[in-house]
Amino acid sequence: MGALPELSVDIGGLKIKNPVIAASGTFGYGDELAPFYDPSLLGAIIVKGLSLRPMPGNPPPRIVETPCGLLNAIGLANIGIEAFVGEKLPSLATIKAPIITNIYGHTIEDYAEMARRIEGVKGIAAVEVNISCPNVEQGGMAFGRDPDSAARVADRVVENTTKPVIVKLTPNVTDIGLIAKAVEAAGAQSISVTNTFLGMAVDVATRRPKLANMVGGLSGPAIKPMALYLVHEVVKAVRIPVIGLGGIMDYHDALEFLLVGARAIQVGTANLVNPKAAIEIVNGLTDFCLREKIKDINEIIGALETKGEDHEKKGDRKDKSKANF
């Protein structure tokens, strides 16, 4: 076997060993899946979303399986930033993959304060900002649904930390490119696309919603085509790196996101189905590059061919790639 391919990528100032990142909310606080494989082998780990104070989340039932997906209304339950830094972060010191905190708030000042508290903490490599949360100062509309609110959150976080800032966008908007441009202009170093789609499920026997919260976020394979499209749109709209997520279950799914321009990908719901999903994707990308004689994963990023003449000129290579997927 020849030399292993180069899998490292740069996501806005943070260089990671491979483009596979564990998504927030599905990998616990960083080491819960360690019994299955060494999490150091991943590109990075994003821990469960954190707030200024502990949050109990929504009442149960708060998870419902759907065809090809998962509907959740966890309500961002978490132990709070202080408990995470004091109780969880020390045990992550042995993991040789960057630890990224996912943060959220209900006011812009909440986000700014979270950034200030994280700034001086060693062991946190970057901050992912969840702007899908309700803005209590604007009647409960999510920060991420309005370009101005999204930009103000990004600006305040960037202002209060020197760590790379990743803004995680909601898909529940009319023009995601407009939101992406706003957070880019505000100083975000990269963008995650996309968070869950709003949905609900009904129990016909009881005639009641299956979720106590009634509405939840849909994730899993069912949303992959829509997420892929949104990644493609955001890549066209901004110059900063885009991290793709939404229904990625295997390395083939990951390749689709890389081809449309995502610099890295996140694995979420797949972790709940197969605890080894993320590392299997890393191995799958390595094997694919070896088969296709690709020396650097960056050769794939943004390599989507859309012109008919390109397909004709490169037909032989394309046919070979399809055979080896």
Secondary structure, 3 states (H helix, E strand, C coil): CCCCCECCEECCCCEECCCEEECCCCCCCCCCCCCCCCHHHCCEEECCCECCCCECCCCCCCEEEECCEEEECCCCCECCHHHHHHHHHHHHCCCCCCEEEEECCCCHHHHHHHHHHHHCCCCCCEEEEECCCECHHHCCCEHHHCHHHHHHHHHHHHHCCCCCEEEECCCCCCCHHHHHHHHHHCCCCEEEECCCEEECCEECCCCEECCCCCCEEEECHHHHHHHHHHHHHHHHHCCCCEEECCCCCCHHHHHHHHHCCCCEEEECCHHHHCCCHHHHHHHHHHHHHHHCCCCEHHHCCCCCCCCHHHHHHCHHHHHHHHHHC
